[in-house]
């Protein structure tokens, strides 16, 4: 395997009311750290939108408001992806929700649709309410999908080498 000094920069930006989406964000952060990835965890209210371009990948975590709407605190981030050319930015979106509602994780769907057009969308993940043990595997797969899209990065995610 060729040696590389390339260290992708990953941001995990989330909004959480109940703590469920934050819990998923923290699981994703732990997976990244265990794989030796440089990752920053940000509540959306603290994330500097002006620095979006310094990241190679951005993972977005959102809860859903009302009838499948994006929460107000996420609007600025949503609009930032619609701005200058972001086609080279690898993204993923995740969220938690209650399937009781007709628009289960509707904000995830809205971000997904926009990110698919504006960025290099790698993965989408919806989790029912609180993350469970089985969801950790799904989180690992999300991180693997993201890292596969990063240029010149050796893939060791999940205990295997591609």
Phi, psi and omega in degrees: 000137180288142177280144180217146176264000182292123175235105182297144177258125183239135174245138171246115184242128186218161169231136183212134177258312183272346183099351182292314180291324175299320179299319178294317178302319180291324175297314179298319178298315180299320179297314178302312181297321180293338178265006178077021180272146175277116185223142176239133180256126185227127163294140186303328181292343179256349186287126179280101182305329181295343181257012180306320184288350179278356180258147176273332179215142177229125176255127186248126177246130182217146167270173181247138182249142173057235183264050178091022184271156172284133179299149182305320183293348179264352184300317180299317179295315178305311182293329179296328178284341179273356183281230183305166183306118179241016187298335179273354182277124177279133182226162170210154178227140180219161177190166176243153180192182181243118183292356173299327182279144182301321180259067180303118181053043182302326178294326176299316179298318181294317175297316181305311183298318180289315182296326178300323181278320190267338187224187174262083183290122183262326187197157174227140181219127175242133181237133178286114176054247185269135178300136180252172180306318180296335180287341179297319177298320178295324177293319177299319179294324177298313180297319178298319179296322179292310185293332177297336183267353180276131184292141172055032179251123178297134184260108176244004187302136176075017174086007178234159182245124178265000000 
